[in-house]
Amino acid sequence: MWIRRDWDEFFNRIRKRGTAVNPPRPVDRSARNRLVPAEGYSLAELDDAGLSLEQAEVLGLPVDALRVGSDQVNVTALQMFLRASRTRY
């Protein structure tokens, strides 16, 4: 039988589980200058956001080494994700 402390610990763990920050989806510009989903972030975008390839791998970010160039939308999303993930831990 659970006592009050067990229930408090259980609900605290459940509450913490729901606050996970999911990594943002990378986007790319199409021929019509629209944003479409991309396979992963380019190496230039990771560099502009201040991430290395190893750090991106640890964070679970998709990386597309064949993509060339950098889109400011992705760089800003990565920087916001880094701030959110650092304040969580």
PyMOL commands that set and color helices and strands:
alter all, ss='L'
color gray80, all
select helices_A, chain A and resi 4-17+43-49+53-59+72-88
alter helices_A, ss='H'
color red, helices_A
select strands_A, chain A and resi 27-29+35-37
alter strands_A, ss='S'
color yellow, strands_A
deselect
rebuild
show_as cartoon
